[in-house]
Amino acid sequence: MNGGKKRLLVGAIAVVLVAAAVAVVLIIRSTSEKPVAHGPQPLAGHDVCGYNLVVNFKTDDQMQTAAPAMAADPQIRRVFTETKHEAWQRYQKIFAHQPDLIAVGSERALSPSLTILPAEGVNLYALRDRLTSQITQADKVNAYGPGELAELMTKLPPSTGKPEPCPASGER
């Protein structure tokens, strides 16, 4: 084999090795995220940190009725449900060290909700606008994108500390 053919063969082998290494990295990255369950899941036990929508309802039944349609929407990656009772439990946990806030709160004052993570590449605000008109029984649809999340971070008490970076999945 002459020198030119050897260099060509070595170059071809290098390209194949680089492509294989990239494929391995992509496979590892895609399998390192949490598995995604299909259908609506309870919000409890999930820490949603990425861009999301929160759809508030007046009743648990309205929320439960809307959840399956949202989970089937191709522009939606994950749907988490939270009943009034679950919202009250979360409220009590968040404010466990602030009894004055627990004393003034009540389950009756909280809304059942869906927390929605959009599919990759979906415009959060366009999705919010579409769902606002589509889910007629929704009380309110809030978008939490970069600006809204940054504003929320300024309202955290100093004792909370700096949160961990949010993974691409949108949940920790």
Buried (B, 14 or more C-beta within 10 A) or exposed (E): EEEEEEEEEEEEEEEEEEEEEEEEEEEEEEEEEEEEEEEBBEBEEBEBBBBBBBBBBEBBEBBBEBBEEBBEBEBBBBBBBBBBEBBBBBBEEEBEEEEEEBEEBEBEEBBBBBBBBBEEEBEBEEBBEBBBEBBEEBBEBEBBBEEBBEEEEEEEEEEEEEEEEBEEBBBB
